């Protein structure tokens, strides 16, 4: 039985995060949750993350291995970002971990007093849309324009378990 943990990201996990990011690079992808880290470097990203009062980054571990990184924004500055976003390491996909991570993030959001939890996902990202639906999210019908002409679908958590 796997052991799942959701922990707030700190500099303690810097090597885990760099290894996580390297796996994305090897697979020809970019983890969008770490987008700013790619621009300013991980050291500066961690410094900013500590000072950011709007966003909380979380690390999702499966059997002590960093499987995913998420972002929780109780009051998003840009509605097109939603309250949460997540990335799952390529080697952990298609194993049900995204749903586990999303449900743990939901509990984290509830612990922060959030009543309505939204996620915005790239319209063409069918696996992420499916994972969100399995975790209890439904499309609101709102579509946002993201940078680069991409479209984002807003999804809202329909009911808590």
Secondary structure, 3 states (H helix, E strand, C coil): CCCEEEEECCHHHHHHHHHHHHHHHHCCCCCHHHHHHHHHCHHHHHHHHHHCCCCEEEEEEECCEEEEEEEECCCCCCHHHECEEEEECHHHCCCCHHHHHHHHHHHHHHHCCCCCCEEEEECCCHHHHHHHHHCCEEEEEEEEECHHHCEEEEEEECCCC
